[in-house]
Amino acid sequence: MYTILNINIDDSVLEFPANDELIRLAVGQSNNNKDNKQSISNDNGQTLSYGKDTAEYIDSLIQLNHFIKTYYPFFNYAKLYDNAKQNNEETVIDKFKTIALANKPRLADVDDKYIKNDLILDLFKQQAAKVQ
């Protein structure tokens, strides 16, 4: 699978989609103090969630992972479209955009647990904006 998202966890990078157990291990190893609160920010420095304990942090990342896997064709083709656009690959730009838009999930059809996760909404907004 094509990497859709990289998340920095301390000194390591976790690539999404990922295995759920790998997420648990990466977060667990970086956070040996169970009382530690985690904050998650996007590339723009905007805090998406603040003060999550380790279990909430892991659950949030696993939900994000499942969302990416569920709607993988959308994220994959949105990323391929963006890369083709940046590289001026005119022959495939429209094709990738069409496929991405055809696979774009409607928020009304998405499970509520995903809608309530700020990480998911941020990623969805970023990718949807790329194929507008």
Disulfide bonds with the S-S distance in Angstrom:
none
